[in-house]
Amino acid sequence: MKYLPSFLVILLSLAISNSAFAGLYDDWPDEAICLWLEQRPDHEGYLEENKKRELNCFKREDFSPRDFVHIPINIIMY
């Protein structure tokens, strides 16, 4: 029982370090990354993953980016 706090600290530090090395999009297939790029072609995370995996989504024949226009809505609540 006297080693329990040390064991918990080590376990917690290992859990944090393992999640720090895992990428956000590592578990997703290549097709999903390209599909997301079609929806948001200027998203930094998707572009970085496309470059990291060397997918070249923009050069595919079936790639058709959608024209996404963000229009902010001004809502006034009384």
Stockholm file with secondary structure:
# STOCKHOLM 1.0

chainA/1-78         MKYLPSFLVILLSLAISNSAFAGLYDDWPDEAICLWLEQRPDHEGYLEENKKRELNCFKREDFSPRDFVHIPINIIMY
#=GR chainA/1-78 SS CTTHHHHHHHHHHHHHHHHHHSCTTTTSCHHHHHHHHHHCTTCHHHHHHHHHHTCCGGGSTTCCCCCCCCCCCCCCCC
#=GC SS_cons        CTTHHHHHHHHHHHHHHHHHHSCTTTTSCHHHHHHHHHHCTTCHHHHHHHHHHTCCGGGSTTCCCCCCCCCCCCCCCC
//
